[in-house]
């Protein structure tokens, strides 16, 4: 990841004045992450998006009655969630780790049934 220092003589859009950012800009895979202030969440700037892609995203946002920013944020958040294959892989790895540890665990079926019968 490349770290670019911010010039204190220019703000984030290149105009004169103090910088709005207190931390350096981070560049990774062509995506710029601007970190503004201590409590602010990072912002992403994606360069060189195809105009057709932007138009499609705008139409999608319109269909969902939301802004382009909100639509893109939703897409990114949903795509970063764990899918079923990843979950199963992690669960299998955890199960294997427990088996290798040699620990044994009792069957909780009877305890659950007793609790439900109360």
C-alpha positions, 0 to 999 in steps of 0.5 A: 500500500502506498502512503501519500503525504498531504500537502498542508498548503492545499486541501483535498481538492487542490485549492489553497487552504488547510488540509481537511485530512489529518492522516495520510492518503492510502493508495491500494489497487487503484483505490484511494482511501482518504482518512479525514479527522480522528472520528471520521470513517475512511472514504474511497475514491475509485478512479477511471470508472467507465461512464456506462458503469456510472450510468448503470449505478445511477439508474440502480440508485434511482430504482431504489430511491437512493443516492448514488453514494448510498447505492455504491456503499450498500453494494460494497457492504453487501459484497464484503459479507461472508458468503455460505462457502466461506462460512462453511470453510471456516466452520469446517476448519474450526471443527477440525481444530476442535477434533485435533485438540482432543477435547470432547464435548457432550451432546447437548440434545438432552439438555435442550429438550429438558429446557424446552419441556419446562 
